[in-house]
Amino acid sequence: MDDIMKNEKLGEFTKIIEEMNDGVYITDGKARTIFVNKSYERISGGDRKLFLGKDMKQIVEEKLIDQSATLEVLDKKREITMNQTLKNGKKVLITGTPIYSDDNELSMVVTVVRDITALNKLQEELYSKQKEIEKLKLFIRENGGIIYRSDKMKRIISRAEKCAAYDTTVLIAGETGVGKDMIAKFIHNHGNRKDKVFMEINCAAIPPTLLESELFGYESGAFTGASKQGKKGIFELANGGTIFLDEIGEMSLALQAKLLKVIQDKKVYKVGGEKHIPIDVKIITASNKNLEEMVNMKRFRADLYYRLNVIPINIPPLRQRKEDILPLVNSFLESLISLYKEDKKLDEKAMKLLYDYNYPGNIRELKNLIERAYILSTGPTIVVDDFPTELRNASVSNYSASYDGMSLKGALESLEKELIKNAVKSTKTSKEAADLLCVEPSTFTRKRHKYML
């Protein structure tokens, strides 16, 4: 009688499992398939006869699935949850649970399979909407092509806006590739000279013997090879507007003295000329070198330095304002998509790779990396392997160095603190930050208090 009741209950359980909306896949303790419900047939697109009696290793080898939770459960003797891709391309979330017999032997593995293809589609739609929101943010933040989100750049833009209203000299400092020229143009375009000419010259790109004539011009016959008509210099051509002297630290001491006199007297003399030319220009200079240190080393005139450095603007390197990486990446991608008419996006791991990198070449290097990966990628998604090996190796080295000598607990806490800090900077409310990190708001608040952020 008891056996009959047990069989009836077993039959009822089988019916329940058969009618479940989620797929159910059961193997014995040796990974051999013993049961597949009809929902799994629907999700996988394959008849259960393809699976029944087969070992899970064989099923993976036949590429019916890309990886097996069952094999992981049998190996680790615990419940396993993972994402899986089926042969028909569907994405599923699977949870494999070990079942033990009365004598504590692992006798079965029950795997519940949930189709998340629709969820992934919703996530893609969400990603698309987020990109639209990001575009809107960029539209608000873009000033003359300057793309930023970080507080550091907000302060720089604020200072640039203030000094744009005055004709005082501005000295922009920063590493190569941080966008010193963009800030210079921003200042010009937001000042009362915005409708006048903006002239730019790189002092490092012109031989010292020719730089003076480029700046101040020359008279006919001033030197061998000089034009018979003479030539106007940058200062004369920029009269009424703005002149931007990039890499000012490369200028010779002799020419520095002449530049100082031009700034003080507001007039220039052409090379070989005796008649002065009145000038009215706003002067912006920039350098990737430490000019104050050069002054101490007698390689840059102190009097000129103080004349140029009335309003200093120091642009931090990209590695010190990582909040700007995502909007920059999105902007560069949008430009490439607009140019080549091929929609592409970065996957999460590729984005993390870019976020972790230190960028010795700053924004210029980031733009180069995005363009290269866009062109070399073979599908609609840019992945880690689309980036140079040296970038991947550098990111691993940076990560290792960051946690060198730490205990596991210390490293995890350091990483957790960094993630929470970045989430706070990237969002407006605690709930948004918690959602970004996929944790409950109460958990986020508790962790934030723990690290005093």
C-alpha positions, 0 to 999 in steps of 0.5 A: 500500500505504501509503495502504491502511494509513493508511486502515485506521489511520484507521478504527481510530482512528475506531472508538476515538473512537466508543466513548469514554465521553467525547464527542468533537467535531471541527471544521475550522480554520474552526469547521465541525463534521466529526465527532461521536461517539455519546457526545456524542449521548448527553450532549447528547441530540441526533442528530449530524445536528443538528451535522454541517456546522454552524459553531460560531457557528450552534450557539451562536446556536441555543442548543444550547450556551451557549459554545464552546471551539472558537471560543476555541481558534481565537481564542487558538490554544491549548488551552482548558478551560471549563464548558459548559451544553447545551440539555438542561440538562446541565453538561459540562467541555470541553477544546478542543485545536488540531491543526496541519498539517505547514505549521503551519496550525491545521487542526482543533479536537478537543474532549473533552466530559465530563458532570459533571452527576453530579459537580455533584450530588455537590457539591450533596450535599457542600454539603448535608453541609457545611451540616449540619456548619456547623449543628453548629458553630453549635450549639456556638458559639451562645451566646444567639444570638451566632454566631461563628467568629473568634478575636477573638470567642472572646476576647470571649466568654471575657471575657464569661463571666468577668465574668458571674460578678461584679457589677462594671460592664461597658462594651461598646464597638463600632460600631453593629450589632456586637451590643453588646446581645447581649453584654450579654444573654449576660453576664446569662444566664451570671451568678448573676442569670440568673433575674432581670429584664434591663432595657434602655434606650437613652439616645439614644432618650429625650429628655434631659428624660425620661430621668431619670424613666425611670431613677429613676422619679417621685413623684405630681405631680413635674412637669406631666403626671406620673401621679397614682400616680407611676412606678417607674424602670428601676433599681427595676424591675430590682432584683435583676437587670441593667440595660443602659444602651445609648448611655451617651455620649448622657447629659447631664453633669447626669444622669451625676452622678446616675448616678454617685451611684446607683452609689456609694450603691446607692440611688436617689431618684425625681424629686420624692421625698425617700425613697431606694430601695435597689437591687441591680443589675448595671450594663452600659453600651454606647457606639458613641462613644469615651468616653475621647475624650469625657472628654478633651473634657469631654463625659463625666465622668471619674469615671463613666467609670472607674466604668463601665469596670471590665471593658471589652469592645471588639467589633471591626467585622465587616470585622475578623473576616471569618471570622464572615461565613459562619456568620452568612450561614448562620444568617440563611438558615436562619432565612428558610428556616424562616420562608418554607419556601423553600430557597435558597442563595448561589452562590460569587460572591455569597458572595465579594461578601459576604465582600469588603464592608466592612459599615459597618452591621456584622451588622445590615447583613449581616442586612438584605442577606441578607433582601432578596436572599432575597426578591428572588431569583427562583430557588433560588440567590441570585446577585450580581445579587440584591444592591443595585448600591451593594453590588456597586460598593462591593466593586469599589472595596474590591478596587481600593483594596486593590491600588492601586499594586501590580505584578501580581506584588505584587497576586497574592502579596498575594491568595494570602497572604490566601487562605492566611491565611483557609484556615488560620484556617478549618480545623484541618489543613494538608490541610483547608486545602489541600483548601479551596484546591484545591491539593496539601498539599505546595504549600500547605505550601510557600506557607505557609512562603513567607509565614511564616503 
